[in-house]
Amino acid sequence: MEPILQCSGLCKNYAGKEALRGVDLTVERGRIVGLLGPNGSGKTTLIKLCNGLLTPSSGVLTINDMLPGPETKKIVSYLPERTYLSNWMCVKDLLDMFSDFYDDFDKAKALDMLQRLHVNTADRLRTMSKGTKEKVQLILVMSRSAQLYLLDEPIGGVDPAARDYILHTIINNYNENATVLISTHLIADVESVLDEVIFISNGSLVLHASVDEIREHEGASVDAYFREVFKC
């Protein structure tokens, strides 16, 4: 089966600064992958390149053997680090918008998850706490039957209870042939759901390994090994 994501010699420069340097990477289907690295390491740049929001300076990135574009957007579901949803919108508006934009959006699944959260579809985003907004955003993203989910800091800035809900939502709402790529600095919180990890630093790929390989060969958790590699 064709890998869902491939990078070959991928580079991205901003005004002379290298954000990504010659990244070679293959990500298979049916995996939950942690994209891990210090702040400014290039994680968000890689995710934006995958989503077609940026174009490479050199090298090639493909999603399902296609260059990022309209066809890949049909199979990629993206949760940005910052919300792009307007505070005046109510949940019903958001459901209608996602239904209009994405053929693979499962409105019944979204409504079920919202009901479990006791979120009224007439509620506007501006009336919600930060944690509830984060949950609503994630529900919208995970209610698509996508092949690749790109989640940029999905648990950043929310309380531990909200993190547990978000992680539970991620692992229970994607199909077994899809891949979830999670960028985060809260490694200990997500480690239990990860199949493999990608370490990135200063725009370069440092490590791509399964969680089991790290535990077996290094005798440490992913969080502990990350701290050792990056001395943090």
C-alpha positions in Angstrom: 0.0 0.0 0.0 1.3 3.5 -0.9 2.6 5.5 2.1 0.3 8.4 3.0 3.1 10.9 3.3 6.5 11.1 1.7 9.2 13.8 1.7 12.4 13.7 -0.3 15.1 16.4 0.2 12.4 18.7 1.5 13.6 22.3 2.3 11.8 25.5 3.2 13.4 28.9 3.6 12.0 32.1 5.1 13.9 35.2 4.0 17.2 33.3 4.0 16.5 31.3 7.1 16.2 27.5 6.8 13.1 26.2 8.4 13.4 22.7 7.0 16.7 21.2 5.7 16.7 18.2 3.4 14.0 16.2 5.2 13.6 12.6 3.9 10.6 11.0 5.5 8.0 8.2 4.8 4.9 7.8 6.9 2.8 4.7 6.5 -1.0 4.4 6.8 -2.8 3.3 10.0 -0.4 5.0 12.4 -0.6 7.6 15.1 2.6 9.6 14.8 4.0 12.2 17.2 5.9 15.1 15.5 8.1 16.2 18.3 10.8 18.9 18.6 11.8 22.1 20.5 10.0 25.3 19.7 11.1 26.6 16.3 12.2 23.2 15.1 10.1 23.2 12.0 7.0 21.2 13.1 4.4 23.7 12.1 6.2 24.4 8.8 6.1 20.7 7.9 2.4 20.5 8.7 1.6 23.6 6.7 3.6 22.2 3.7 1.6 18.9 4.1 -1.6 21.0 4.0 -0.6 23.0 1.0 -0.5 26.3 2.9 3.2 26.7 2.1 5.2 25.5 -0.9 8.7 23.9 -0.6 11.8 25.9 -1.5 13.2 22.7 -2.9 12.6 18.9 -2.7 9.3 17.1 -2.9 6.4 16.3 -0.6 3.6 14.1 -1.6 0.3 13.0 0.1 -1.0 9.7 -1.2 1.5 10.1 -4.1 0.1 13.5 -5.0 1.5 17.0 -4.7 -0.5 19.1 -2.1 -3.4 20.7 -3.9 -7.2 20.4 -4.3 -7.1 16.6 -4.5 -5.1 16.2 -1.3 -7.3 18.6 0.6 -10.1 16.2 0.0 -8.3 13.5 2.1 -6.5 15.7 4.7 -8.2 17.0 7.8 -6.3 19.8 9.5 -6.4 21.3 13.0 -4.3 24.5 13.1 -2.5 25.7 16.2 -4.7 28.7 16.3 -8.4 28.7 15.7 -9.7 30.0 12.4 -13.3 29.9 13.4 -15.2 33.2 14.1 -16.4 33.8 17.6 -19.8 35.0 16.4 -20.6 31.6 14.8 -22.8 29.1 16.5 -22.1 25.4 16.5 -24.9 24.8 14.0 -23.3 27.2 11.6 -20.0 25.3 11.9 -21.7 22.0 11.2 -23.4 23.4 8.1 -20.1 24.9 6.9 -18.2 21.7 7.3 -21.0 19.7 5.6 -20.8 22.1 2.7 -17.0 22.1 2.4 -16.3 18.4 2.9 -18.0 15.5 1.3 -16.5 13.2 3.9 -17.9 15.1 6.9 -20.1 12.9 9.1 -22.5 15.3 10.7 -24.3 12.6 12.7 -20.9 11.6 14.3 -20.2 15.3 15.1 -23.6 15.8 16.7 -23.2 12.6 18.8 -19.9 13.8 20.2 -21.2 17.3 20.8 -24.2 15.8 22.7 -21.8 13.8 24.9 -20.1 17.1 25.7 -23.5 18.7 26.5 -22.8 21.4 23.8 -26.0 23.0 22.5 -25.7 23.6 18.7 -27.3 27.0 19.2 -24.3 28.1 21.4 -21.9 30.6 20.0 -18.1 30.1 20.3 -17.8 33.4 22.2 -19.8 32.0 25.1 -17.5 28.9 25.5 -14.4 28.3 27.6 -11.1 27.8 25.8 -11.2 24.1 26.6 -14.7 23.7 25.1 -13.7 25.6 21.9 -10.7 23.3 21.5 -13.0 20.3 21.9 -15.5 21.6 19.3 -12.7 22.3 16.8 -11.3 18.8 17.3 -14.8 17.2 16.9 -15.2 19.0 13.6 -11.8 17.8 12.3 -12.2 14.2 13.5 -15.7 13.9 12.1 -14.2 13.8 8.6 -13.4 10.4 7.1 -10.0 11.6 6.1 -6.9 9.6 5.2 -4.5 11.9 7.0 -5.2 14.0 10.1 -2.8 16.9 10.8 -3.2 18.1 14.4 -1.0 21.1 15.4 -0.8 21.3 19.2 -4.3 19.9 19.8 -3.8 19.8 23.6 -1.9 23.0 24.1 -3.4 25.4 26.6 -6.2 23.2 27.9 -6.5 21.5 31.3 -5.6 17.9 31.9 -9.3 16.7 31.9 -9.7 18.4 28.5 -6.5 16.7 27.3 -7.9 13.3 28.2 -11.1 14.0 26.3 -9.2 15.2 23.2 -6.9 12.1 23.2 -9.8 9.8 23.6 -11.6 11.6 20.7 -8.5 11.2 18.5 -7.9 7.5 19.0 -11.6 6.6 18.7 -12.6 8.6 15.7 -10.2 7.7 12.8 -10.4 4.7 10.6 -7.7 2.0 10.9 -6.2 2.8 7.4 -5.9 6.5 8.2 -2.9 8.2 9.8 -2.9 10.9 12.5 0.1 13.2 12.8 0.2 15.1 16.1 2.6 18.0 16.7 3.0 18.7 20.4 5.5 19.6 23.1 3.5 17.8 25.8 5.0 14.4 25.1 4.2 12.7 28.3 0.5 13.5 27.7 0.3 11.9 24.3 2.9 9.1 24.5 0.3 6.5 25.4 -1.5 6.9 22.1 1.5 7.0 19.8 2.7 4.3 17.5 5.8 6.1 16.4 7.6 9.4 16.7 9.5 11.8 14.5 12.1 14.0 16.3 12.9 17.2 14.5 15.4 19.9 15.4 16.5 23.1 13.6 14.7 21.9 10.5 16.4 18.6 10.3 15.1 15.1 10.9 16.8 13.6 14.0 14.9 10.4 14.5 12.0 8.4 13.1 11.2 5.3 15.1 8.4 3.3 16.7 7.6 3.9 20.3 8.4 0.2 21.0 11.8 0.5 19.5 12.7 3.5 21.7 11.5 1.7 24.8 13.3 -1.5 23.9 16.6 -0.1 22.6 16.9 3.0 24.8 15.3 1.6 28.0 13.3 4.8 28.4 10.0 6.4 27.7 9.7 8.6 24.6 9.5 11.7 27.0 12.6 10.7 28.8 14.5 9.9 25.6 13.4 13.2 24.1 14.8 15.0 27.1 18.0 13.2 26.8 18.4 13.8 23.0 17.6 17.5 23.4 19.0 18.0 26.9 15.8 19.6 28.2 
